[in-house]
Amino acid sequence: MQVILKENLKNLGNVGEIVSVKDGYARNYLIPKGLAINATTKNMKALEHEKRTILERARKLSNDAQTLASRLSEVTVTITAKAGEEEKLFGSVTSIDISNALKEKGFEIDKRKIVLLEPIKRLGLHNVIIKLHSEVTAELKVDVIREN
């Protein structure tokens, strides 16, 4: 089945491209999620206008993510946790903890966008990557301190 992509999809194509996919993949996933439309003659004619609006929206999302990334890079989040000897935590700091701490600072970041390369299990300052957009990431400073 021929479909026109409305968003960039990894391993499939970019916005506005006409790609061939299996019928079930198009009917059950791409079209219902709004990621693609059928490549009919009517839709092909509307493609040019649609392409401009999609690219404009993608550019706006990227710019918004870029702005948010610059704001996040200036922020340091402090999280208190129970710790034992040698500054080791009882448990670890999770992406949920970081997301909640960001909410307190006024940032609505989904926990799935927070990338922890390894669990935070020690007190101190840690750098955490936040994937805001497919091309934009931000680095956040997380300071883990001992709970009294």
C-alpha positions as CSV (number, residue, x, y, z in Angstrom):
1,M,0.0,0.0,0.0
2,Q,1.3,3.5,-0.9
3,V,1.1,6.1,1.9
4,I,2.2,9.7,2.3
5,L,4.1,10.2,5.6
6,K,3.0,13.1,7.8
7,E,5.9,12.8,10.2
8,N,9.5,11.7,10.2
9,L,9.6,8.0,11.0
10,K,12.8,6.2,11.8
11,N,13.6,3.4,9.3
12,L,10.7,4.4,7.1
13,G,11.0,7.9,5.7
14,N,10.6,11.6,6.2
15,V,7.7,14.1,6.0
16,G,5.9,14.2,2.6
17,E,7.6,11.1,1.2
18,I,5.5,8.4,-0.5
19,V,6.5,5.0,0.8
20,S,5.2,1.5,0.3
21,V,4.2,-0.4,3.4
22,K,2.2,-3.5,4.2
23,D,-1.5,-3.0,4.2
24,G,-2.0,-4.0,7.8
25,Y,0.8,-1.7,9.0
26,A,-0.8,1.2,7.2
27,R,-4.4,0.5,8.2
28,N,-3.8,-0.5,11.8
29,Y,-0.9,1.8,12.9
30,L,0.1,4.6,10.5
31,I,-3.2,6.0,9.4
32,P,-5.1,5.7,12.8
33,K,-2.2,7.4,14.6
34,G,-2.1,10.2,12.0
35,L,1.4,9.4,10.9
36,A,0.4,8.8,7.3
37,I,-2.4,9.2,4.8
38,N,-3.4,7.1,1.8
39,A,-1.5,8.0,-1.4
40,T,-4.6,8.6,-3.6
41,T,-4.7,11.1,-6.4
42,K,-6.7,13.6,-4.4
43,N,-4.2,13.3,-1.5
44,M,-1.3,13.6,-3.9
45,K,-2.6,17.0,-5.0
46,A,-3.1,18.2,-1.4
47,L,0.3,16.9,-0.6
48,E,2.1,20.2,-1.4
49,H,0.0,22.3,0.9
50,E,0.1,19.6,3.6
51,K,3.8,19.4,3.2
52,R,4.3,23.1,3.9
53,T,2.1,23.0,7.0
54,I,3.8,19.8,8.3
55,L,7.2,21.2,7.8
56,E,6.2,24.5,9.5
57,R,4.8,22.6,12.5
58,A,7.9,20.4,12.7
59,R,10.1,23.5,12.6
60,K,8.1,25.2,15.3
61,L,8.3,22.1,17.5
62,S,12.0,21.9,17.0
63,N,12.4,25.6,17.9
64,D,10.3,25.2,21.0
65,A,12.4,22.2,22.0
66,Q,15.6,24.2,21.4
67,T,14.3,27.0,23.6
68,L,13.3,24.6,26.4
69,A,16.7,22.9,26.1
70,S,18.5,26.2,26.7
71,R,16.3,26.9,29.7
72,L,16.8,23.4,31.2
73,S,20.6,23.6,30.8
74,E,20.6,26.5,33.2
75,V,18.6,24.7,35.9
76,T,19.9,22.5,38.7
77,V,17.4,20.2,40.3
78,T,18.0,19.1,43.9
79,I,16.7,15.7,45.1
80,T,16.9,14.5,48.7
81,A,17.4,10.8,49.3
82,K,18.4,8.5,52.2
83,A,22.0,7.5,52.1
84,G,24.3,5.3,54.1
85,E,28.0,5.1,54.5
86,E,30.3,6.2,51.7
87,E,27.6,8.3,50.2
88,K,25.7,5.4,48.7
89,L,21.9,5.7,48.4
90,F,19.4,3.3,49.7
91,G,17.8,2.6,46.3
92,S,18.3,5.0,43.4
93,V,17.1,8.2,41.9
94,T,14.7,7.4,39.1
95,S,13.4,9.4,36.1
96,I,10.1,9.8,38.0
97,D,11.9,11.5,40.9
98,I,13.6,13.9,38.4
99,S,10.3,14.5,36.6
100,N,8.6,15.4,39.8
101,A,11.5,17.7,40.8
102,L,11.2,19.5,37.4
103,K,7.4,19.9,38.0
104,E,8.2,21.8,41.2
105,K,10.5,24.1,39.2
106,G,7.7,24.7,36.6
107,F,8.8,22.3,33.8
108,E,6.4,19.6,32.5
109,I,8.8,16.9,31.3
110,D,7.5,13.4,30.7
111,K,9.5,10.7,32.6
112,R,10.0,8.8,29.4
113,K,12.0,11.7,27.9
114,I,14.6,11.5,30.7
115,V,17.5,9.3,29.7
116,L,19.4,7.8,32.6
117,L,22.5,6.1,31.2
118,E,23.1,4.4,34.5
119,P,21.1,4.5,37.7
120,I,21.9,7.4,40.1
121,K,23.0,5.6,43.3
122,R,25.4,8.1,44.9
123,L,25.2,11.5,46.5
124,G,26.5,14.4,44.5
125,L,26.1,16.3,41.2
126,H,25.0,14.2,38.2
127,N,24.3,15.1,34.5
128,V,21.1,13.7,33.1
129,I,20.1,13.8,29.4
130,I,16.6,14.8,28.4
131,K,15.4,14.0,24.9
132,L,13.0,16.8,24.1
133,H,12.7,16.2,20.3
134,S,14.1,13.8,17.8
135,E,17.0,16.2,17.1
136,V,17.1,18.2,20.4
137,T,18.5,17.0,23.7
138,A,19.2,18.9,26.9
139,E,21.6,18.3,29.7
140,L,20.2,18.7,33.2
141,K,22.2,19.0,36.4
142,V,20.8,16.8,39.2
143,D,22.2,17.4,42.7
144,V,21.4,14.5,45.1
145,I,21.7,15.4,48.7
146,R,21.4,13.4,52.0
147,E,18.0,13.4,53.6
148,N,18.1,14.3,57.3
